[in-house]
Amino acid sequence: MRLPKFEHLQPTRLDEAFDLLERHKGEAKLLAGGTDIIVRMKHRMMTPKYLVSLSRIPDLDYIRSDDGALKIGAMARLNDIGDHPVVNKDWAILAQAARSIGSVQSRNRATMAGNICNASPSADSAPSLIALNSQVVLVSKGGERILPVEEFFKGPGETAIKAGEILKEIQVPKMNPKSGGYYLKYSMRGAMDLAIVGVACIVTPNGKAGYCEDVRIVLGAVCPTPLRIREAEEALKNKAVDEAVLEKAARIAMDESCPISDVRSSAEYRKKMVKVMTRRAFNKALSLAKAK
Ligand SMILES: Cc1cc2nc3c(=O)[nH]c(=O)nc-3n(C[C@H](O)[C@H](O)[C@H](O)COP(=O)(O)OP(=O)(O)OC[C@H]3O[C@@H](n4cnc5c(N)ncnc54)[C@H](O)[C@@H]3O)c2cc1C
């Protein structure tokens, strides 16, 4: 399958990239790793006249811990995030989510910024980023704004990014050292396939057996955007969590989900799996927290 004709623009500074986006407004798209946009172009789902590559702009591929927060640059590759020792130690759920995306070859090119800008309902990094209360830094000629990742998704393929803006950085606050987090992805072919259901869960036990001071549950692939299930979280907080309590919370998550039927699964099956996987993700996150 041949790519449609396009011009590849390679700015070496962010302000040059802003100029190109302005000059070719409506006809240009940003290019990060290209693992998604190039495939879409081949299938004629998108036919931009210009691709503005971020790859020659220096210092956009950093992964660093600043004042306890994790900062991920727009060009940081998924493999580098998934293998990073500090991310694995202090934000293990995010490293795990990064490793759950595609093949090693695609993760060597693909970025986490591209994963969320793509705004696929099944984007595997989104549930964990939301559960971690992460933010994105959006920059443009006019300046910079910071937005919670939870508010970034507007619908399938739609984000809060405005024309001329570039997602420059993902910021992830420090995880409570007592917390455990787990991203559970269910797909037919593991990381090589898109999620049928994804559940990110972060649990913070409060020391009293069976009690949690904080629980965060975010679903992927079962609504037009990733969905935090606050009612299910409340059902699990500050009480002894037994089978009945967990069953109730998992049912709330199932009822809140609004999946569609597609080539991967029926909506009905997805809903049932939300319940099963919410329980599993909670139990796994709790056992990781207890092991600390
Ligand atoms: C075979 C295959 C398997 C895959 N498996 C998975 C999977 O298991 N899970 C999953 O979640 N995804 C999967 N994907 C989708 C894709 O690989 C990921 O979403 C990847 O992280 C996209 O990153 P990228 O850097 O390649 O983005 P690109 O393709 O370069 O860009 C994606 C979109 O984001 C925009 N964009 C990129 N960077 C920025 C930025 N900094 N600011 C503003 N806009 C930006 C681009 O304009 C484009 O619209 C798969 C894709 C393929 C082809």
The ligand as an SDF file (V2000), in Angstrom:
LIG
                    3D

 53 58  0  0  0  0  0  0  0  0999 V2000
    0.8850   -2.7280   14.5050 C   0  0  0  0  0  0  0  0  0  0  0  0
    0.4770   -1.6640   15.4870 C   0  0  0  0  0  0  0  0  0  0  0  0
    0.1830   -2.0460   16.7910 C   0  0  0  0  0  0  0  0  0  0  0  0
   -0.2280   -1.0780   17.7160 C   0  0  0  0  0  0  0  0  0  0  0  0
   -0.5210   -1.4890   18.9740 N   0  0  0  0  0  0  0  0  0  0  0  0
   -0.9600   -0.5810   19.8760 C   0  0  0  0  0  0  0  0  0  0  0  0
   -1.2980   -1.0020   21.1970 C   0  0  0  0  0  0  0  0  0  0  0  0
   -1.2060   -2.1740   21.5600 O   0  0  0  0  0  0  0  0  0  0  0  0
   -1.7420   -0.0650   22.0720 N   0  0  0  0  0  0  0  0  0  0  0  0
   -1.8700    1.2540   21.7150 C   0  0  0  0  0  0  0  0  0  0  0  0
   -2.2770    2.0540   22.5510 O   0  0  0  0  0  0  0  0  0  0  0  0
   -1.5470    1.6750   20.4680 N   0  0  0  0  0  0  0  0  0  0  0  0
   -1.1040    0.8040   19.5460 C   0  0  0  0  0  0  0  0  0  0  0  0
   -0.7770    1.2250   18.2750 N   0  0  0  0  0  0  0  0  0  0  0  0
   -0.9420    2.6540   17.9050 C   0  0  0  0  0  0  0  0  0  0  0  0
    0.3780    3.4940   17.9520 C   0  0  0  0  0  0  0  0  0  0  0  0
    1.5110    2.7110   17.6860 O   0  0  0  0  0  0  0  0  0  0  0  0
    0.5630    4.1940   19.3130 C   0  0  0  0  0  0  0  0  0  0  0  0
   -0.5710    4.9820   19.5940 O   0  0  0  0  0  0  0  0  0  0  0  0
    1.8410    5.0470   19.3840 C   0  0  0  0  0  0  0  0  0  0  0  0
    2.1390    5.3300   20.7210 O   0  0  0  0  0  0  0  0  0  0  0  0
    1.7350    6.3570   18.5950 C   0  0  0  0  0  0  0  0  0  0  0  0
    2.9060    7.1120   18.8130 O   0  0  0  0  0  0  0  0  0  0  0  0
    3.7390    7.7380   17.6210 P   0  0  0  0  0  0  0  0  0  0  0  0
    4.8520    8.4880   18.2270 O   0  0  0  0  0  0  0  0  0  0  0  0
    4.1170    6.7040   16.6190 O   0  0  0  0  0  0  0  0  0  0  0  0
    2.6360    8.7370   17.0100 O   0  0  0  0  0  0  0  0  0  0  0  0
    2.4700    9.2860   15.5290 P   0  0  0  0  0  0  0  0  0  0  0  0
    1.9510    8.2100   14.6550 O   0  0  0  0  0  0  0  0  0  0  0  0
    3.6800   10.0190   15.0840 O   0  0  0  0  0  0  0  0  0  0  0  0
    1.3120   10.3670   15.8100 O   0  0  0  0  0  0  0  0  0  0  0  0
    0.0200    9.9820   16.2420 C   0  0  0  0  0  0  0  0  0  0  0  0
   -0.8890   11.2240   16.2570 C   0  0  0  0  0  0  0  0  0  0  0  0
   -0.5230   12.1220   17.2990 O   0  0  0  0  0  0  0  0  0  0  0  0
   -0.1480   13.4050   16.7740 C   0  0  0  0  0  0  0  0  0  0  0  0
    1.0150   13.8130   17.5680 N   0  0  0  0  0  0  0  0  0  0  0  0
    2.1300   13.0840   17.7940 C   0  0  0  0  0  0  0  0  0  0  0  0
    2.9480   13.7190   18.6510 N   0  0  0  0  0  0  0  0  0  0  0  0
    2.3370   14.8840   18.9650 C   0  0  0  0  0  0  0  0  0  0  0  0
    2.6940   15.9730   19.8250 C   0  0  0  0  0  0  0  0  0  0  0  0
    3.8290   15.9860   20.5470 N   0  0  0  0  0  0  0  0  0  0  0  0
    1.8200   17.0200   19.9280 N   0  0  0  0  0  0  0  0  0  0  0  0
    0.6630   17.0150   19.2210 C   0  0  0  0  0  0  0  0  0  0  0  0
    0.2770   16.0080   18.4030 N   0  0  0  0  0  0  0  0  0  0  0  0
    1.1080   14.9510   18.2800 C   0  0  0  0  0  0  0  0  0  0  0  0
    0.1510   13.1830   15.3000 C   0  0  0  0  0  0  0  0  0  0  0  0
   -0.1010   14.3410   14.5160 O   0  0  0  0  0  0  0  0  0  0  0  0
   -0.8320   12.0550   14.9770 C   0  0  0  0  0  0  0  0  0  0  0  0
   -2.1160   12.5810   14.7250 O   0  0  0  0  0  0  0  0  0  0  0  0
   -0.3560    0.2800   17.3270 C   0  0  0  0  0  0  0  0  0  0  0  0
   -0.0540    0.6510   16.0100 C   0  0  0  0  0  0  0  0  0  0  0  0
    0.3580   -0.3010   15.0920 C   0  0  0  0  0  0  0  0  0  0  0  0
    0.6510    0.1180   13.6920 C   0  0  0  0  0  0  0  0  0  0  0  0
  1  2  1  0
  2  3  1  0
  2 52  2  0
  3  4  2  0
  4  5  1  0
  4 50  1  0
  5  6  2  0
  6  7  1  0
  6 13  1  0
  7  8  2  0
  7  9  1  0
  9 10  1  0
 10 11  2  0
 10 12  1  0
 12 13  2  0
 13 14  1  0
 14 15  1  0
 14 50  1  0
 15 16  1  0
 16 17  1  0
 16 18  1  0
 18 19  1  0
 18 20  1  0
 20 21  1  0
 20 22  1  0
 22 23  1  0
 23 24  1  0
 24 25  2  0
 24 26  1  0
 24 27  1  0
 27 28  1  0
 28 29  2  0
 28 30  1  0
 28 31  1  0
 31 32  1  0
 32 33  1  0
 33 34  1  0
 33 48  1  0
 34 35  1  0
 35 36  1  0
 35 46  1  0
 36 37  1  0
 36 45  1  0
 37 38  2  0
 38 39  1  0
 39 40  1  0
 39 45  2  0
 40 41  1  0
 40 42  2  0
 42 43  1  0
 43 44  2  0
 44 45  1  0
 46 47  1  0
 46 48  1  0
 48 49  1  0
 50 51  2  0
 51 52  1  0
 52 53  1  0
M  END
$$$$
